[in-house]
Amino acid sequence: AIDLRCRCHTPVLCIGDGVVREVAQSHSCGGVHAANLGSWNSVSVLLSCGLVVDYLHILPGTATVRVGDAVRAGKVLCASGDIGFSPEP
């Protein structure tokens, strides 16, 4: 995993061409607490090269894609957040 520091609401861009395989954005709590383990929001993309990229800790309700959507590199997928076990965005 690679965590990138940025402000909440920063647009999250897809790193390559692929297909959205999962979108989860029902959680709204964040912080370093055991109750938040596994309670993050995410967009998951299967890249055309075969790798899967998971964008985690996104803000609820900000996903601009749905499961099955084809996406291109640079497409805005969602907005960054601090949802789930996350001390900061």
Backbone torsions as a table, in degrees:
resi	resn	phi	psi	omega
1	ALA	NA	144.9	175.6
2	ILE	-125.0	120.1	176.6
3	ASP	-99.3	131.0	178.9
4	LEU	-112.2	130.7	-180.0
5	ARG	-81.8	129.3	177.2
6	CYS	-162.2	169.2	178.4
7	ARG	-77.8	152.0	171.2
8	CYS	-58.1	148.8	179.9
9	HIS	77.0	7.9	174.2
10	THR	-71.5	130.7	177.5
11	PRO	-60.0	135.3	177.8
12	VAL	-103.6	121.1	-175.7
13	LEU	-102.9	143.4	176.9
14	CYS	-69.6	138.5	-176.6
15	ILE	-86.7	-9.1	-179.9
16	GLY	-165.6	174.2	178.1
17	ASP	-74.6	142.5	178.7
18	GLY	178.1	-159.7	-178.2
19	VAL	-130.6	134.5	178.0
20	VAL	-69.8	125.8	-179.5
21	ARG	-109.1	-16.2	178.1
22	GLU	-160.0	142.1	173.3
23	VAL	-134.9	125.0	176.9
24	ALA	-132.6	122.7	-177.6
25	GLN	-149.2	39.3	-177.6
26	SER	-97.8	-9.6	-177.8
27	HIS	-89.3	150.1	-178.8
28	SER	-133.8	-0.4	-179.0
29	CYS	-103.2	147.5	177.9
30	GLY	-143.6	170.0	179.0
31	GLY	125.5	165.5	-179.1
32	VAL	-85.8	88.6	179.6
33	HIS	-149.0	140.5	-177.1
34	ALA	-54.6	-31.7	-179.7
35	ALA	-64.5	-19.3	-177.9
36	ASN	-93.9	-2.3	178.2
37	LEU	-63.0	125.7	178.8
38	GLY	76.0	7.7	-178.3
39	SER	-109.9	50.2	-179.6
40	TRP	-104.8	165.4	171.2
41	ASN	-99.7	151.8	-175.9
42	SER	-158.0	160.3	166.7
43	VAL	-125.5	129.0	-179.5
44	SER	-114.9	130.5	-177.8
45	VAL	-125.0	128.1	171.6
46	LEU	-89.2	110.4	-178.6
47	LEU	-74.0	156.2	-179.3
48	SER	-62.7	-20.3	177.8
49	CYS	-82.2	-5.3	178.2
50	GLY	102.9	-12.9	178.1
51	LEU	-78.9	151.0	174.8
52	VAL	-109.1	131.9	178.2
53	VAL	-115.7	125.5	177.5
54	ASP	-109.1	123.0	177.0
55	TYR	-100.6	110.8	-171.3
56	LEU	-107.8	165.0	174.4
57	HIS	68.3	24.7	-177.1
58	ILE	-73.4	158.1	178.0
59	LEU	-72.4	139.9	179.5
60	PRO	-63.3	142.2	176.7
61	GLY	78.5	7.5	-176.8
62	THR	-103.6	-5.1	-179.5
63	ALA	-62.6	132.1	179.5
64	THR	-102.8	4.6	-176.8
65	VAL	-128.3	163.6	175.9
66	ARG	-127.5	162.1	178.2
67	VAL	-55.7	132.5	179.8
68	GLY	94.7	-13.4	178.6
69	ASP	-65.7	136.7	170.8
70	ALA	-82.2	134.3	-179.6
71	VAL	-127.1	153.6	178.5
72	ARG	-113.7	158.6	175.9
73	ALA	-55.5	133.2	179.2
74	GLY	94.5	-9.8	178.8
75	LYS	-65.5	133.2	174.3
76	VAL	-72.0	121.6	-178.1
77	LEU	-95.7	-35.0	-171.7
78	CYS	-175.7	-168.6	176.7
79	ALA	-119.5	141.6	-179.7
80	SER	-66.2	154.1	-180.0
81	GLY	-154.3	-164.3	179.2
82	ASP	-135.1	40.6	-176.1
83	ILE	-88.7	137.5	-177.1
84	GLY	92.3	-161.2	-178.9
85	PHE	-73.8	86.3	-173.1
86	SER	-149.9	120.7	-179.9
87	PRO	-76.3	-17.7	-178.1
88	GLU	-164.0	166.2	178.1
89	PRO	-63.4	NA	NA
